[in-house]
Amino acid sequence: MSSPQNRDDKDSKERFSRKMSVQEYELIHKDKEDENCLRKYRRQCMQDMHQKLSFGPRYGFVYELESGEQFLETIEKEQKITTIVVHIYEDGVKGCDALNSSLTCLAAEYPMVKFCKIKASNTGAGDRFSSDVLPTLLVYKGGELLSNFISVTEQLAEEFFTGDVESFLNEYGLLPEKEMHVLEQSNMEEDME
């Protein structure tokens, strides 16, 4: 007489050794499809939640200010939660072009920060901004000046890049946390599966 345990072992071996039916195959693949649907749904929920929590305007590029009045209007009329980074520059001054390029990259990485640039000669106070003090960075929030960096390139390496400017601003706590690019990267990886 065979024991119940032997019978169960024999039944399970038979189940594994026989071919899979079409219905069983479809059930297994349906589970994978359900898993993908759930993953996409979770990703969409995370993006929606992130957007709701990321209140405030979004910029993503460097604004060219044409006059002192426009400069003041930008500082005074922007939302109180918005950080504004203003680059005062002049063509032909060492470091100004490199800083403009770096800020263009940072504007894309930090869309909640408003990056602006204005020529010193257009500020209305051009005599205060000689080439000796350029490039200058001013950082505002809520209409208040948070930081003022005169001849900012002296505090960076002779050849500096976006990462150097980002580290410099982060050192003073002037940039918010980056957007959730990690979430977007995982989304792309999941889409490839």
Secondary structure, DSSP 8 states (H G I E B T S, - for coil): ---HHHHHHHHHHHHHHS---HHHHHHHHHHHHHHHHHHHHHHHHHHHHHHHHS-S----SEEEE-SHHHHHHHHHHS-TT-EEEEEEE-TTSTTHHHHHHHHHHHHHH-TTSEEEEEEGGGSS-GGGS-TTS-SEEEEEETTEEEEEETTGGGGS-SS--HHHHHHHHHHTT-S-----HHHHHHHHHHHH-
